[in-house]
């Protein structure tokens, strides 16, 4: 049986529950990195146990704190509502009924200053670990446990090869790569977990590829 030290000891955190507090904060912070743009409002749709017992476990504060950029061990986590008010960030919480998802699942929607919105769905799967399952309706499968590239591109021949070539030239080893698409020939999402931190120059190089629409780095250890 393979167990990590993180799974045995659990995360360093503020709050009573690794799933409802630490995991919730990590979900919010990962979603913030994925959104990657200023926002004036964030909404949280809670499913299952998050909806039923979240208030008692501090889930609401943890999710909002993560969306504001706070880590799960930040003493300010319990003051998330005050911090959001100070930053003129609006928030709202509601309940959702989702199918085929983990009991601790949330749908986070960021309303950006430029009029766009980003929707991130994810679950707290235990011990502070998380999984980002969908981004703007597209399957993601992002654990955020390793430095990760999140790339949106046109679904055309050669794009994935260009991505792999760029990473090889930058001496970055690919641990896991997942590619999903809305439909053939339309928009695709590539999720790449790497064995080392991803320099900003890699993002800049990939953004120069004509068929690539956006590049985001999700690295909870560096943020």
Phi, psi and omega in degrees: 000127181259117178233135176275160176301326180299319182290326182284310185272334184084171184280157168283124190203169170252130176122168188276343189221129179294323181286314186274342183245296181297313179297320179297317179297319178295321177300313180298319182288321176296319179297322178299317178295322179292318178298314169059022177215154178302144180222155179249347181210148175221136178240149183233120174257113187263137180242149170061230183296326176303318182287320187282320187237007186301319182299317181292335181263001180077021182297320182299311180298320182294315179298313181294319179300316178299318179297334177276352177103007181277143176280164183292342179258013181280128181299339182279356185306317183290349180254026186302321182296319178294317180296320179296318177299318180297332180264007181059036177261125176274153177212158175207150179235141176212180179248144178231148171251110181247156180250147176057044177229165177294152180300328181260074184238145179222145171250117183253128179239122176262131176256111189272158181295336181273007177093353178269175177217153177235131181245124181234126178246132182203170184229148171263112193258008175119143178065021182085357180279152182226166170218125173273114188266325182217144176230117183051040176084357182255136179302135184242301182067050184251123182269338182063018177272346178228158175306131189227138171261131176243111187240131173251129185215166171288140182278078179230159182298136172099344184292313181297323177296322179292322177297311181298320179297316180298315180295322178296319179295332179269006178060039177250122182273134178275122176275309180221138174230131176231133178237127176227157182218155177291313178198158182303129177081002181255239183255140180233157176236130178246125177248122182234118173265132185245166181271358182211162178304152184254112180295153179300330181296332177294315176302315181295321178295315182293327179294343179279346178288125189306318186278352180274127184269323179203152178225127178230142176256125178246105182219095184293339180284332185262335188291000000 
